[in-house]
């Protein structure tokens, strides 16, 4: 075994077979290295495999010859030997198809059926008496138990040795496994034949001279050969590890991999984070590492024949291995699989099901995740840089400030999954995300708390609350991140400084918001009266244009003809209410109908164009005064305008949204 100390760096393509590496000897790049067992160790294992072949053939040949010899001469207990063959066949078939436990259950059931039938035959004196000192039924039952026990014991020895040998061959040599398996078949059949012949010729079967005949000899030898052939067939079926219905026999493969990695390159219990194994040969290595954070297995061969575990991620899963090495996988169902810290750069993961999948810390740079389902997926700390996320479903996924969405490509997303596992609730509606919009919405720069409001939002109270926090600067570092409506709930996303308990932030914001909402409700009439007095005193000085068709004096909007007027606060309140409930079409329609009727009855805006202009001016004016309301419009305005029927209000919201969006874009660095 190679010493842990390395005097020089491992070169690309270097042979490191048999090395036992330490944490200190690791280096970031181990590209194209050749790991595994030294040739001497492989030679000893091949010798051991041949011993297994011989053992299987010898046991099968002797046992088969013995059984068929006794049946052919109808020796005492020959009927029990027939029952034994039937029980063993049922046991083997059930074990292969349904597992060891079910196989034993089948063996017990068939054994008791054989006991019952034997007792029935003995009771009617249809079976010969073996021992006159005990009951015929008891005597045959004992014979039955002994025959079945020894039959299963010999079958286990022969089948396990041959199956383990075939599994070892598959693990040791992928290229020559069929040739070596063919050699194994020959050795088993040859040794079974030789032993069967020798057993008869040398009287190992306790055959008497009068029992020597060509017929009996042929039956005995044929029995040994037949059992050897049967052992081969069963072993080949049992070691077909690609059959997903025989996972209960994977322990054979695990044993073979453990044996085949003995003396091979060892990375046992090392931290292999960020190690690049690109195009390396890792068969027959011990890769039971304690950590595999973003370890690159791209182009690696032999990973399926390395000794692995699932301590860090589900590396023993064959489809996970294929995804890591081939950068794609035909099986797209990766739900509830642990892919923590997986290196998945540029991987094709289109239409993958990633429901409740652990992707925390994974590297998905440049990955194609179009139309993938990430419902309740854990993606904290994932690097999505330049990934394509168009059409993904993100219901209840978990992200944090370490999740990177820089440069992602995304035209739209789905926010829910229906009962038929189909994504619904597309966002945004009627358009695609603009460049950088997805990143702006979902990138969490700091710690984020979501404030949930069940009975709507008092926009002014919330706006005043955030102004108070900004003025007081109490150390929370609060900043409005966004607003989202989820069904009947309103969710306000707020960032805060790291190190501050989330519960403290929620309590402080809710307390100030509730206090201001209560104060505003109590003092609303007094405030309005005070504002009215001040506005009246400054009316002559404060008359100013309000769009092209209106002017405003104090808190009163009047059309240019002077034929109608409306209180600004009243109009603003109804318009804000409409915008806030835009996704609730029925409620929004009621508010809109009431507002337009008021415009008509007070003669302030008769035509649809005048109504649209007035509503637009009020929206823009409110957005200018209230940054919170402005941000909400930028995020939700297009969706609200698309939801409601074509009307003056829809036109006003669309135009206001476009104007605000343009102004926001132009204010960014470089005009982006």
C-alpha positions in Angstrom: 0.0 0.0 0.0 1.4 3.4 -1.0 2.6 5.7 1.8 0.3 8.6 2.8 3.1 11.0 2.3 3.5 12.4 -1.2 6.7 14.2 -2.1 5.3 15.6 -5.3 1.9 16.4 -6.8 -0.2 13.7 -8.5 -0.1 14.3 -12.3 -3.0 14.0 -14.7 -3.3 10.4 -15.9 -1.1 9.0 -13.1 -1.5 5.5 -11.9 -2.4 5.6 -8.2 -3.6 2.0 -7.9 -3.3 0.7 -4.3 -2.6 4.1 -2.8 -4.1 5.0 0.6 -4.4 8.8 0.5 -4.6 11.1 3.5 -6.3 14.5 3.8 -2.9 16.2 3.6 -2.0 14.5 0.4 -5.1 15.5 -1.5 -5.0 18.1 -4.2 -7.9 19.9 -6.0 -7.2 18.4 -9.4 -7.1 14.6 -9.8 -8.1 14.5 -13.5 -7.7 11.2 -15.5 -6.0 9.4 -12.6 -6.1 5.6 -12.7 -7.3 4.3 -9.3 -8.2 0.8 -8.1 -6.3 -2.4 -7.3 -2.8 -3.3 -8.2 -2.3 -6.2 -10.6 -1.0 -8.5 -7.9 -4.1 -8.1 -5.8 -6.3 -8.7 -8.8 -4.4 -11.9 -9.6 -5.0 -13.2 -6.1 -8.7 -12.4 -6.4 -8.9 -14.2 -9.7 -7.4 -17.2 -8.1 -9.9 -17.0 -5.3 -12.7 -16.7 -7.8 -11.6 -20.0 -9.4 -11.6 -21.7 -6.0 -15.2 -20.5 -5.7 -16.1 -21.9 -9.1 -14.6 -25.2 -8.1 -16.3 -25.3 -4.8 -19.7 -24.7 -6.4 -19.1 -27.3 -9.1 -17.9 -29.9 -6.6 -20.8 -29.4 -4.2 -23.4 -29.4 -7.0 -21.8 -32.5 -8.7 -21.7 -34.6 -5.6 -25.1 -33.6 -4.2 -26.8 -34.0 -7.6 -25.2 -37.4 -8.1 -26.1 -38.6 -4.6 -29.8 -37.5 -4.9 -30.4 -39.0 -8.3 -28.6 -42.2 -7.4 -30.8 -42.8 -4.4 -34.0 -42.0 -6.4 -32.9 -44.3 -9.3 -32.4 -47.3 -7.0 -35.5 -46.3 -4.9 -33.5 -46.5 -1.7 -35.0 -45.9 1.7 -36.3 -42.3 1.8 -36.3 -41.8 -2.0 -39.8 -40.2 -1.8 -38.5 -37.7 0.7 -35.7 -36.8 -1.8 -38.3 -36.0 -4.4 -40.2 -33.8 -1.9 -36.8 -32.1 -1.1 -36.2 -31.2 -4.8 -39.7 -29.7 -5.0 -39.2 -27.6 -1.8 -35.8 -26.4 -2.8 -37.0 -25.4 -6.3 -40.0 -23.4 -4.8 -37.6 -21.8 -2.3 -35.1 -20.7 -4.9 -37.7 -19.3 -7.3 -39.5 -17.4 -4.6 -36.2 -16.0 -3.2 -35.1 -14.7 -6.6 -38.5 -13.2 -7.4 -39.6 -11.8 -4.0 -36.7 -11.9 -1.5 -35.1 -14.0 1.2 -38.0 -13.7 3.7 -40.6 -14.7 1.2 -38.4 -17.5 0.0 -38.2 -19.0 3.5 -41.9 -18.6 3.9 -42.5 -20.5 0.6 -40.0 -23.2 1.7 -41.9 -23.7 5.0 -45.3 -23.8 3.3 -44.2 -26.3 0.7 -42.4 -28.4 3.4 -45.5 -28.7 5.5 -47.5 -29.6 2.5 -44.9 -32.3 1.7 -45.2 -33.5 5.4 -48.9 -33.7 5.1 -48.9 -35.7 1.9 -46.2 -38.0 3.2 -48.2 -38.7 6.4 -51.3 -39.3 4.3 -49.5 -41.9 2.1 -47.8 -43.5 5.1 -51.2 -43.7 6.9 -52.6 -45.7 4.0 -49.5 -47.9 4.0 -48.5 -46.7 0.5 -44.9 -46.0 1.7 -42.3 -48.6 2.7 -41.4 -49.0 6.4 -37.9 -47.8 7.1 -37.6 -48.3 10.9 -39.9 -50.8 12.6 -39.3 -49.4 16.1 -41.1 -46.1 15.4 -44.3 -45.0 13.7 -44.1 -45.0 9.9 -45.5 -41.4 9.8 -42.9 -40.1 12.3 -40.2 -42.0 10.6 -41.0 -40.5 7.1 -41.4 -37.0 8.7 -37.9 -37.2 10.2 -36.6 -38.3 6.8 -38.4 -35.4 5.2 -37.0 -32.9 7.5 -33.4 -34.2 7.2 -33.6 -34.4 3.4 -35.0 -30.8 3.1 -32.5 -29.4 5.6 -29.5 -31.0 3.8 -30.8 -30.1 0.4 -31.2 -26.4 1.3 -27.8 -26.4 3.0 -26.0 -27.8 -0.1 -28.0 -25.5 -2.4 -27.0 -22.5 -0.3 -23.3 -23.4 -0.4 -23.3 -24.1 -4.2 -25.4 -21.0 -5.1 -23.7 -18.5 -2.9 -20.2 -19.5 -4.0 -21.1 -19.4 -7.7 -23.2 -16.2 -7.4 -20.4 -14.4 -5.4 -17.9 -15.5 -8.0 -20.0 -14.1 -10.9 -20.6 -10.9 -9.0 -16.9 -10.5 -8.3 -16.1 -11.0 -11.9 -18.5 -8.2 -12.9 -16.9 -5.9 -10.4 -13.3 -6.7 -11.2 -13.4 -6.5 -15.0 -16.1 -4.7 -17.0 -14.5 -5.4 -20.4 -13.7 -9.1 -19.9 -16.6 -10.1 -17.6 -18.4 -12.2 -20.3 -15.2 -14.1 -21.1 -14.4 -14.7 -17.4 -18.0 -15.7 -16.8 -17.8 -18.2 -19.7 -14.7 -19.6 -18.0 -16.6 -19.9 -14.8 -19.4 -21.8 -16.4 -16.9 -24.2 -17.9 -15.2 -24.7 -14.6 -18.4 -25.4 -12.7 -19.8 -27.8 -15.3 -16.4 -29.6 -15.7 -15.9 -30.0 -11.9 -19.5 -31.1 -11.4 -19.1 -33.8 -14.1 -15.7 -35.0 -12.8 -17.0 -35.2 -9.2 -20.3 -37.0 -10.3 -18.2 -39.6 -12.2 -15.7 -40.0 -9.3 -18.5 -40.3 -6.7 -20.0 -43.3 -8.6 -16.7 -44.9 -9.6 -15.1 -44.6 -6.2 -18.2 -45.6 -4.3 -18.6 -42.3 -2.5 -22.3 -42.8 -3.0 -22.1 -46.1 -1.0 -23.2 -47.9 -4.1 -23.0 -51.7 -3.9 -21.7 -53.9 -6.7 -25.1 -55.2 -7.5 -26.2 -51.5 -8.1 -23.6 -51.0 -10.7 -25.3 -50.6 -14.1 -25.0 -48.2 -17.0 -28.5 -46.9 -16.4 -28.0 -46.1 -12.7 -24.5 -44.6 -13.5 -26.0 -42.4 -16.3 -28.7 -41.2 -14.0 -26.3 -40.3 -11.2 -23.8 -38.5 -13.4 -26.7 -36.7 -15.2 -28.0 -35.6 -11.8 -24.6 -34.0 -10.9 -24.3 -32.3 -14.3 -28.0 -31.1 -14.2 -27.6 -29.6 -10.7 -24.3 -27.9 -11.8 -26.1 -26.4 -14.8 -29.0 -25.3 -12.6 -26.7 -23.6 -10.2 -25.2 -21.7 -13.1 -28.6 -20.5 -14.4 -29.8 -19.4 -11.0 -26.5 -17.6 -10.2 -26.5 -15.7 -13.5 -30.1 -14.6 -12.9 -29.3 -13.6 -9.3 -26.4 -11.5 -10.3 -28.3 -9.6 -13.0 -28.1 -6.4 -11.0 -29.7 -4.3 -13.7 -33.1 -6.0 -13.0 -34.9 -3.5 -10.7 -37.2 -6.2 -9.4 -34.3 -8.1 -7.8 -32.9 -5.4 -5.5 -33.3 -7.8 -2.6 -30.2 -9.6 -4.0 -28.0 -6.5 -4.2 -26.2 -7.7 -1.1 -24.3 -10.0 -3.4 -23.1 -7.0 -5.3 -22.2 -5.1 -2.1 -20.1 -8.1 -1.0 -18.4 -8.3 -4.3 -17.6 -4.6 -4.4 -16.2 -4.7 -0.8 -14.0 -7.6 -1.8 -13.0 -6.1 -5.1 -11.9 -2.8 -3.4 -9.7 -4.6 -0.9 -6.1 -3.4 -1.5 -7.4 -0.7 -3.9 -7.0 3.1 -3.9 -8.6 4.4 -0.7 -10.2 7.7 -0.1 -12.0 6.4 3.0 -13.4 9.0 5.4 -11.7 11.9 3.6 -13.2 15.3 2.8 -13.3 15.3 -1.0 -15.0 18.7 -1.4 -14.2 20.5 -4.7 -11.9 17.6 -5.9 -12.0 17.3 -9.7 -12.0 13.6 -10.8 -12.8 14.4 -14.4 -12.3 11.4 -16.7 -10.7 9.3 -13.9 -10.9 5.6 -13.6 -12.3 4.9 -10.1 -13.4 1.2 -10.3 -12.4 -1.0 -7.2 -11.6 2.1 -5.1 -12.9 2.9 -1.7 -14.8 6.2 -2.1 -16.6 6.1 1.3 -15.8 9.8 1.8 -17.2 11.8 4.7 -17.9 14.8 2.4 -18.4 15.2 -1.3 -19.3 18.9 -1.6 -19.2 19.8 -5.3 -16.9 16.9 -6.1 -16.7 16.6 -9.9 -17.2 13.1 -11.3 -17.7 14.2 -14.9 -16.6 11.6 -17.4 -15.6 9.2 -14.6 -15.6 5.5 -15.4 -16.1 2.7 -12.9 -18.0 4.7 -10.3 -20.6 1.9 -10.3 -17.9 -0.6 -9.3 -16.3 1.6 -6.5 -17.1 1.1 -2.8 -19.6 3.9 -1.9 -21.9 4.9 0.8 -24.7 7.5 1.3 -23.3 9.4 4.2 -23.2 12.7 2.3 -25.4 12.2 -0.8 -27.2 9.2 -2.4 -24.1 8.1 -4.3 -25.0 4.4 -4.3 -28.1 5.2 -6.4 -27.3 4.1 -10.0 -29.2 7.0 -11.6 -27.4 9.5 -9.4 -24.1 8.0 -10.6 -25.2 8.4 -14.2 -26.3 12.0 -13.7 -22.9 12.9 -12.1 -20.8 11.1 -14.6 -22.7 11.4 -17.9 -24.3 14.8 -17.3 -27.8 13.4 -18.1 -30.1 10.5 -17.2 -33.1 8.9 -19.0 -34.8 8.3 -15.7 -36.0 11.8 -14.7 -37.6 11.0 -11.4 -35.3 12.2 -8.7 -37.9 13.0 -6.1 -36.9 12.6 -2.5 -33.3 11.9 -3.4 -30.4 13.4 -1.6 -28.3 15.4 -4.1 -26.7 17.6 -1.4 -23.6 19.4 -2.7 -23.7 17.6 -6.0 -21.6 18.9 -8.9 -24.2 19.3 -11.7 -22.7 22.0 -13.9 -24.2 22.1 -17.5 -26.3 19.0 -16.7 -29.4 18.3 -18.8 -32.2 18.1 -16.2 -35.2 19.1 -18.4 -38.5 17.8 -17.2 -37.0 16.3 -14.0 -39.2 15.6 -11.0 -37.4 17.0 -8.0 -40.2 16.9 -5.5 -38.7 17.2 -1.9 -35.2 16.6 -3.3 -32.3 17.8 -1.2 -30.2 20.0 -3.5 -28.7 22.2 -0.8 -25.3 23.5 -1.8 -25.4 21.9 -5.3 -23.5 23.4 -8.2 -26.1 23.9 -11.0 -24.2 26.5 -13.1 -25.4 26.4 -16.7 -27.7 23.5 -16.0 -30.9 23.1 -18.1 -33.8 22.7 -15.7 -36.6 23.7 -18.0 -40.0 22.4 -16.9 -38.6 20.7 -13.9 -40.7 20.3 -10.8 -39.1 21.7 -7.7 -42.0 21.4 -5.3 -40.8 21.6 -1.7 -37.2 21.1 -3.0 -34.4 22.3 -0.8 -32.2 24.7 -2.8 -30.4 26.7 -0.1 -26.9 27.6 -1.1 -27.4 26.3 -4.7 -25.5 28.1 -7.5 -27.9 28.6 -10.4 -25.6 31.0 -12.3 -26.5 31.0 -16.0 -29.0 28.1 -15.5 -32.2 27.8 -17.6 -35.2 27.8 -15.2 -38.0 28.5 -17.7 -41.2 26.7 -16.7 -40.0 25.3 -13.4 -42.6 24.8 -10.6 -41.4 26.3 -7.3 -44.3 25.7 -4.9 -42.9 25.8 -1.3 -39.3 25.5 -2.4 -36.6 26.6 0.1 -34.1 29.2 -0.8 -31.8 31.5 1.2 -29.4 34.4 0.8 -26.7 31.9 -0.4 -28.8 30.7 -3.3 -27.3 32.4 -6.4 -29.5 33.3 -9.4 -27.0 35.4 -11.2 -27.6 35.5 -15.0 -30.3 32.8 -14.9 -32.5 32.4 -18.0 -36.2 32.3 -17.1 -39.2 33.3 -19.2 -41.9 32.2 -16.7 -42.5 29.9 -13.7 -45.3 28.0 -12.2 -46.2 28.6 -8.5 -48.4 25.5 -7.8 -48.8 21.8 -8.6 -52.3 20.4 -9.0 -53.6 17.0 -7.9 -52.6 15.5 -11.3 -49.0 16.6 -10.7 -49.4 19.2 -13.5 -47.9 22.7 -12.9 -50.4 25.6 -12.7 -50.6 29.3 -11.7 -48.1 30.6 -14.3 -46.3 33.8 -13.4 -46.0 36.4 -14.9 -49.3 36.3 -16.7 -49.5 37.5 -20.3 -45.8 38.2 -20.7 -42.4 36.8 -19.9 -39.9 37.9 -17.3 -37.6 40.7 -18.5 -33.9 40.2 -18.3 -32.8 40.2 -14.7 -36.4 40.3 -13.4 -36.4 36.7 -12.0 -33.1 37.3 -10.2 -34.4 40.6 -8.7 -37.5 38.8 -7.4 -35.9 35.7 -5.9 -32.3 36.6 -5.0 -32.2 37.0 -1.3 -29.3 39.3 -0.6 -29.9 39.4 3.2 -32.0 37.5 5.7 -35.6 37.8 4.7 -38.8 37.6 6.8 -42.2 37.2 5.3 -45.0 39.1 7.0 -48.4 37.6 6.3 -51.6 39.7 6.4 -54.8 37.8 6.4 -57.3 40.7 6.2 -55.7 42.9 3.7 -53.1 45.6 4.1 -53.5 49.2 5.3 -51.0 50.6 2.8 -50.5 53.9 4.5 -50.0 52.4 7.9 -47.4 50.0 6.5 -45.7 52.8 4.6 -45.6 55.0 7.7 -44.2 52.0 9.7 -41.3 51.6 7.3 -40.6 55.4 7.2 -40.5 55.3 11.0 -38.0 52.4 11.0 -35.8 54.3 8.5 -35.9 57.5 10.5 -35.3 55.8 13.9 -32.5 53.5 12.6 -33.0 51.1 15.5 -30.4 48.6 14.2 -32.7 46.2 12.4 -31.7 47.4 8.9 -35.2 46.8 7.5 -35.8 47.2 3.8 -38.8 46.3 1.8 -38.0 43.5 -0.7 -41.4 42.8 -2.3 -45.1 42.1 -2.0 -46.9 38.9 -3.1 -50.5 37.8 -3.0 -51.0 34.1 -2.2 -54.7 33.4 -2.5 -56.5 35.5 0.1 -53.2 36.3 1.9 -50.8 39.2 1.4 -47.2 38.5 2.0 -44.7 41.3 2.5 -41.0 40.3 2.2 -38.6 42.3 4.3 -34.9 42.0 4.6 -33.0 42.6 7.8 -29.5 42.5 9.2 -27.8 39.2 9.8 -27.6 38.0 13.4 -31.0 39.4 14.5 -33.6 36.8 15.5 -36.4 36.5 12.9 -39.0 36.5 15.7 -37.8 39.9 17.0 -38.1 41.4 13.5 -41.7 40.0 13.0 -42.8 41.3 16.5 -41.3 44.8 16.0 -42.8 45.3 12.5 -46.2 44.0 13.4 -46.3 46.0 16.6 -45.5 49.4 14.9 -47.9 48.6 12.0 -50.8 47.8 14.4 -50.1 50.9 16.5 -50.1 53.2 13.4 -53.2 51.5 11.9 -55.1 52.0 15.2 -53.9 55.6 15.5 -54.9 56.4 12.0 -58.3 54.9 12.4 -58.9 56.9 15.6 -57.5 60.2 14.3 -58.7 59.9 10.7 -61.4 62.5 11.0 -59.2 64.9 12.9 -56.4 64.6 10.4 -58.8 65.1 7.5 -60.3 68.2 9.1 -56.8 69.6 9.8 -55.7 68.9 6.3 -58.8 70.6 5.0 -58.2 73.8 7.0 -54.6 74.0 5.8 -55.6 73.3 2.2 -58.3 76.0 2.2 -55.8 78.6 3.5 -53.4 77.7 0.7 -55.9 77.1 -2.0 -55.1 80.2 -3.9 -51.4 79.4 -3.9 -51.6 75.6 -4.4 -53.8 75.4 -7.5 -51.8 73.2 -9.9 -52.4 71.1 -13.1 -53.3 67.4 -12.6 -52.8 65.8 -16.0 -54.1 67.5 -19.1 -57.8 67.6 -18.2 -57.8 68.4 -14.4 -56.4 70.6 -11.8 -56.1 70.1 -8.0 -56.6 72.5 -5.2 -55.8 71.2 -1.8 -57.5 67.9 -1.6 -60.1 68.5 -4.4 -59.7 67.5 -8.0 -61.7 69.6 -10.5 -62.0 69.2 -14.3 -60.9 72.2 -16.4 -64.5 73.2 -17.2 -65.2 73.5 -13.5 -68.3 71.4 -13.9 -67.4 68.6 -11.5 -65.1 67.8 -8.6 -64.1 64.9 -6.4 -62.1 64.6 -3.1 -58.6 63.3 -3.8 -58.3 61.2 -0.7 -61.7 59.5 -1.5 -60.7 58.7 -5.1 -57.2 57.6 -4.0 -58.6 55.3 -1.4 -60.9 53.6 -3.9 -58.2 53.3 -6.5 -55.7 51.8 -4.0 -58.4 49.4 -2.9 -59.0 48.3 -6.4 -55.3 47.8 -7.1 -54.9 45.8 -3.9 -57.7 43.5 -4.8 -56.9 43.3 -8.5 -56.5 39.5 -8.4 -59.9 39.1 -6.8 -62.0 39.9 -9.9 -65.4 40.0 -8.2 -64.3 42.4 -5.5 -62.3 44.5 -7.8 -65.2 44.9 -10.2 -67.5 46.1 -7.5 -65.0 48.8 -6.4 -64.4 49.8 -10.1 -68.1 50.1 -10.8 -68.6 52.3 -7.7 -65.7 54.6 -8.7 -66.8 55.1 -12.3 -70.4 55.8 -11.2 -69.1 58.4 -8.8 -67.1 60.0 -11.6 -70.3 60.2 -13.7 -72.6 61.4 -11.0 -70.2 64.2 -9.9 -69.5 65.1 -13.5 -65.8 65.2 -12.9 -64.9 62.7 -15.7 -67.6 61.7 -18.1 -65.8 60.1 -21.0 -63.7 56.9 -20.8 -60.5 58.8 -21.8 -61.1 61.3 -19.0 -61.7 58.6 -16.5 -58.5 56.7 -17.5 -56.5 59.9 -17.3 -57.8 60.8 -13.9 -57.2 57.3 -12.5 -53.7 57.2 -14.0 -52.8 60.5 -12.4 -54.0 59.4 -9.0 -52.0 56.2 -9.3 -48.8 58.0 -10.3 -49.3 60.6 -7.6 -49.8 57.9 -4.9 -46.7 56.0 -6.2 -44.6 59.1 -5.9 -45.7 59.7 -2.3 -45.5 56.0 -1.2 -42.5 53.9 -2.3 -44.2 50.8 -0.9 -47.2 51.3 -3.2 -44.9 52.1 -6.1 -42.9 48.8 -5.7 -46.1 46.9 -5.5 -47.3 48.4 -8.8 -44.0 47.6 -10.5 -44.2 44.0 -9.4 -48.0 43.3 -9.8 -49.3 46.1 -12.1 -49.0 44.1 -15.4 -50.7 41.1 -13.9 -53.6 43.1 -12.5 -54.1 44.9 -15.8 -54.2 41.5 -17.6 -56.7 40.0 -15.2 -59.4 42.7 -15.4 -61.7 43.3 -18.4 -60.8 46.0 -20.8 -61.9 49.3 -19.3 -60.8 52.8 -18.3 -59.3 51.4 -15.1 -57.4 48.6 -17.0 -56.0 51.3 -19.4 -55.0 53.5 -16.5 -53.2 50.8 -14.6 -51.4 49.6 -17.8 -50.2 53.1 -18.6 -49.2 53.8 -15.1 -47.3 50.5 -14.8 -45.4 51.2 -18.1 -44.5 54.8 -17.0 -43.2 53.6 -13.6 -41.4 50.6 -15.1 -39.6 52.9 -17.7 -38.6 55.4 -15.0 -37.3 52.6 -12.7 -35.3 51.0 -15.6 -33.7 54.3 -16.6 -32.7 55.0 -13.0 -30.6 51.8 -12.8 -26.8 52.0 -13.6 -26.2 51.9 -17.3 -29.9 52.2 -17.9 -30.4 48.5 -17.6 
